[in-house]
Amino acid sequence: MNPWLPTAPCTPDTCAGHDGRVRGRPAAAALLLAGCLCIMAGALGAPFVAVLGAARRERLIRRWAYGVVRAFGVRVRIVGTPAGPGTASAAAGALVVANHISWLDIPLVAAVFPGRMLAKSEIRRWPLLGPLAARGGTLFVERDRLRALPTTVRTLGSALRGGSRVVVFPEGTTRCGRGSGGRFAPAAFQAAIDAGATVRPVRLSYRVEPPRTTGTTGRTGPVSGCRPAGHESNVPAGAAAFVGDDPLFASLWRVVTAAGLTAEIRVLPQIPAAGRPDRRDLARLAQTAIANESANRPPESVHH
């Protein structure tokens, strides 16, 4: 393991458990197949989508990304003001930054802010997702090569100056969603400063319906202290966490077998990069905005 790479204390054994309702194997297998087919459809359709106009292309990508999350059996809640149809040019040249919990983060962010992802080079070798990421203009970075970092920053800055929306997970690794999260690496924020781009922080979280029990009356109801059935617990859903050395297929199966999962993306106020003293200050601002519990104010929400 490279000592310079960010690490997290989260492991599959300690953080990826699921205490809620579970689906049977046939239903879970059907969802797994549906999710994989949806990803494959995106990979096959990518060359045709690429030739469309910007507004229409963004609209299709958002719908497809939303469909990927739903196909795996996960509900989606969007809080705040997402990028609506026809706003592509207004939101271009933005650095979208988010906390990182799961492989689901990628389509979840794309359902609101489609853009070019900055991803570790290992993703290029993932089945289905790797080729799709490459076709979608993902900027791959070899994290264990520090000498490549200046080139990565220049590439990011060039993409931002060219009007692209770039999506980055500055923690550099996944965490289970409990606690305040990891430190945001400042390198990507230097690219935003160099390009005069806007930083758009978004907060990702996953919740699950409280477990249900059967009482003496034979009726099924929520466990004491939980919200009524159909409402998500405040505890992060471990089933969505893709942490440590967790195999991708194990994580996929955990997601489709966990019933009642809801993925939430909370759109936070944008932060202009212009005028910030340095990249570390900008990174701290974005990290604080995402980690701050006051970000959980109740604005208008769309729940599907």
C-alpha positions in Angstrom: 0.0 0.0 0.0 1.3 3.4 -0.9 1.8 5.5 2.3 0.8 8.7 0.4 -2.6 7.5 -0.5 -5.6 8.5 1.7 -7.0 5.8 3.8 -10.2 5.3 5.8 -10.9 3.2 9.0 -14.0 1.7 7.3 -14.1 -2.0 6.5 -16.8 -4.2 5.0 -17.0 -6.3 8.2 -17.5 -3.3 10.5 -19.4 -0.8 8.3 -21.3 -2.6 5.6 -23.8 -4.5 7.6 -27.6 -4.3 7.0 -30.2 -4.5 9.8 -33.3 -3.7 7.8 -35.6 -5.7 5.5 -34.1 -7.9 2.9 -35.3 -9.1 -0.5 -35.5 -12.7 -1.5 -32.9 -14.1 -3.9 -35.2 -14.1 -7.0 -36.1 -10.4 -6.5 -32.5 -9.4 -5.8 -31.2 -11.3 -8.8 -33.8 -9.6 -11.0 -32.7 -6.2 -9.7 -29.0 -7.1 -10.3 -29.8 -8.1 -13.8 -31.9 -4.9 -14.4 -29.1 -2.7 -13.1 -26.4 -4.3 -15.2 -28.6 -4.1 -18.3 -29.2 -0.5 -17.7 -25.5 0.2 -17.4 -24.9 -1.9 -20.6 -27.6 0.1 -22.4 -25.7 3.3 -21.4 -22.5 1.9 -22.7 -24.0 0.9 -26.1 -25.9 4.2 -26.4 -23.0 6.5 -25.5 -21.7 7.0 -29.0 -25.1 8.1 -30.2 -25.7 10.4 -27.2 -22.4 12.0 -27.8 -23.5 13.6 -31.1 -26.6 15.2 -29.6 -26.9 18.9 -28.6 -25.7 19.8 -25.1 -29.1 20.3 -23.5 -30.6 17.2 -24.9 -27.5 15.1 -24.1 -27.6 16.3 -20.4 -31.3 15.5 -20.1 -30.8 12.0 -21.4 -27.7 11.4 -19.2 -29.6 12.5 -16.1 -32.5 10.3 -16.9 -30.3 7.3 -17.6 -28.2 7.8 -14.4 -31.4 8.1 -12.3 -32.6 5.0 -14.0 -29.4 3.1 -13.0 -29.9 3.9 -9.3 -33.5 2.9 -9.4 -32.8 -0.3 -11.4 -30.7 -1.5 -8.5 -33.7 -1.0 -6.2 -32.6 2.2 -4.6 -35.0 5.2 -4.3 -33.6 8.7 -5.0 -34.2 11.9 -3.1 -32.9 15.2 -4.6 -32.8 18.1 -2.1 -32.1 21.6 -3.3 -32.1 23.0 -6.8 -30.7 20.5 -9.3 -29.5 21.3 -12.8 -32.7 21.5 -14.8 -33.2 21.0 -18.5 -31.7 23.8 -20.5 -29.2 24.9 -17.8 -26.2 23.1 -19.1 -24.4 26.2 -20.4 -25.1 28.1 -17.1 -23.6 25.3 -15.0 -20.7 24.6 -17.3 -17.1 25.2 -16.1 -18.0 24.0 -12.6 -16.1 21.7 -10.2 -18.7 19.5 -8.5 -17.3 18.0 -5.3 -18.9 15.3 -3.1 -18.2 13.0 -0.2 -17.6 9.4 -1.3 -19.5 6.4 0.1 -20.3 4.0 -2.7 -20.1 3.1 -6.4 -23.7 4.4 -6.4 -22.3 7.9 -5.9 -21.3 8.1 -9.6 -24.7 7.6 -11.2 -26.3 9.5 -8.2 -24.3 12.6 -8.9 -24.8 12.2 -12.7 -28.6 12.2 -12.1 -28.2 15.8 -11.0 -24.9 17.1 -12.4 -23.7 15.1 -15.4 -20.1 15.8 -16.0 -16.6 14.4 -16.6 -15.6 12.3 -13.6 -12.1 12.3 -12.1 -11.5 8.6 -11.1 -8.8 6.3 -10.1 -7.2 4.4 -13.0 -8.4 1.0 -11.6 -12.0 1.8 -12.5 -11.0 1.6 -16.2 -10.7 -2.2 -15.7 -14.0 -2.7 -14.0 -16.5 -4.7 -16.0 -19.3 -2.7 -17.6 -18.6 0.5 -15.5 -15.0 0.8 -16.8 -15.7 1.0 -20.5 -18.7 3.2 -19.8 -16.6 5.6 -17.8 -14.0 5.9 -20.5 -16.6 6.6 -23.2 -18.1 9.3 -20.9 -14.9 11.3 -20.9 -13.7 10.2 -17.4 -10.4 11.7 -16.5 -8.4 8.8 -15.0 -5.6 9.5 -12.5 -2.9 7.1 -11.3 -3.1 7.9 -7.6 0.1 6.2 -6.6 2.2 8.4 -8.9 2.8 11.7 -7.3 4.8 12.9 -10.3 1.6 12.7 -12.3 -0.3 15.1 -10.0 0.7 18.4 -11.8 -0.3 16.9 -15.1 -3.7 15.9 -13.6 -4.2 19.4 -12.3 -3.4 20.9 -15.7 -5.8 18.5 -17.4 -8.6 19.4 -14.9 -8.0 23.1 -15.4 -8.1 22.7 -19.2 -11.4 20.9 -19.0 -12.9 23.5 -16.7 -11.7 26.4 -18.9 -13.2 24.6 -21.9 -16.6 24.8 -20.2 -16.8 21.2 -18.9 -18.4 20.3 -15.6 -16.0 18.0 -13.7 -17.0 15.8 -10.8 -14.4 15.0 -8.1 -14.5 13.0 -4.8 -11.8 14.9 -3.0 -11.6 12.5 0.0 -9.7 10.2 -2.4 -11.3 7.1 -0.9 -14.7 5.8 0.2 -16.1 6.0 3.8 -19.2 4.5 5.3 -21.0 7.8 5.8 -20.8 7.9 9.6 -18.8 10.7 11.2 -17.6 13.9 9.6 -15.9 12.3 6.7 -12.3 12.6 5.5 -10.0 15.5 4.6 -10.5 17.0 1.1 -7.3 16.9 -0.9 -6.7 20.4 -2.3 -5.2 19.5 -5.7 -8.5 19.6 -7.7 -9.3 23.0 -6.1 -6.2 24.4 -7.6 -7.5 23.6 -11.0 -10.7 25.5 -10.1 -8.7 28.5 -9.1 -6.6 28.4 -12.2 -9.7 28.2 -14.4 -11.7 30.7 -12.4 -14.4 28.0 -12.1 -17.2 27.7 -9.6 -17.2 24.9 -7.0 -20.5 23.2 -6.4 -20.5 21.0 -3.3 -23.1 18.2 -3.0 -23.7 16.0 0.0 -24.5 12.3 -0.5 -26.1 10.0 2.0 -27.9 6.6 2.1 -30.7 5.7 4.5 -32.8 2.7 5.0 -36.3 2.0 6.3 -36.2 1.0 10.0 -36.4 -2.8 10.6 -39.8 -4.1 11.3 -40.9 -6.6 13.9 -43.9 -8.8 14.5 -45.7 -8.1 17.8 -47.9 -10.3 20.0 -50.9 -9.3 17.9 -49.3 -10.8 14.8 -49.1 -7.4 13.1 -45.9 -6.1 11.6 -44.8 -2.7 12.6 -41.7 -0.5 13.2 -39.3 -1.2 16.0 -39.9 1.0 19.0 -38.2 4.4 18.6 -38.1 4.2 14.8 -40.1 6.3 12.4 -43.3 4.8 10.9 -42.7 2.3 8.1 -41.9 4.0 4.8 -39.6 6.6 6.5 -35.9 6.3 6.5 -33.7 6.0 9.6 -31.3 8.7 10.4 -28.5 6.0 10.6 -26.5 5.7 7.4 -27.2 2.5 5.5 -24.3 0.2 5.7 -25.5 -1.8 2.7 -24.6 1.0 0.3 -21.0 1.4 1.7 -18.3 0.2 -0.7 -15.3 0.4 1.5 -11.9 -1.2 2.1 -11.2 -4.3 0.1 -14.8 -5.0 -0.5 -15.2 -6.9 -3.8 -17.5 -5.1 -6.3 -19.9 -8.0 -6.8 -20.3 -8.4 -3.0 -21.3 -4.7 -2.8 -23.7 -5.1 -5.8 -25.4 -8.0 -4.2 -25.6 -6.3 -0.8 -27.4 -3.3 -2.4 -30.0 -5.3 -4.3 -30.8 -7.6 -1.3 -31.2 -4.6 1.1 -34.9 -3.5 0.8 -35.9 0.1 1.5 -32.6 1.9 0.5 -32.9 5.6 -0.3 -30.0 7.6 -1.8 -30.1 11.3 -1.1 -28.1 14.0 -2.9 -28.3 17.4 -1.3 -27.3 20.3 -3.6 -25.4 23.0 -1.5 -24.7 26.7 -2.4 -22.0 27.2 -4.9 -18.6 28.6 -3.9 -16.8 30.9 -6.4 -13.1 30.0 -6.7 -12.2 33.5 -7.7 -10.8 35.5 -4.8 -10.0 32.6 -2.5 -6.5 32.9 -1.0 -5.4 29.4 -1.9 -6.5 25.9 -2.8 -6.4 24.7 0.8 -8.8 27.4 1.9 -11.2 26.5 -0.9 -11.0 22.8 -0.1 -11.8 23.6 3.6 -14.8 25.6 2.6 -16.2 22.8 0.5 -15.4 20.2 3.1 -17.1 22.2 5.8 -20.2 22.8 3.7 -20.6 19.1 3.1 -19.8 17.9 6.6 -21.8 20.6 8.5 -25.0 19.2 9.9 -26.7 22.6 9.3 -26.7 21.6 5.6 -29.6 19.3 6.5 -32.1 22.2 6.6 -35.5 21.2 5.1 -35.6 22.9 1.7 -37.9 21.8 -1.1 -37.3 18.1 -1.8 -38.1 15.8 -4.7 -38.6 12.2 -3.6 -39.1 9.4 -6.2 
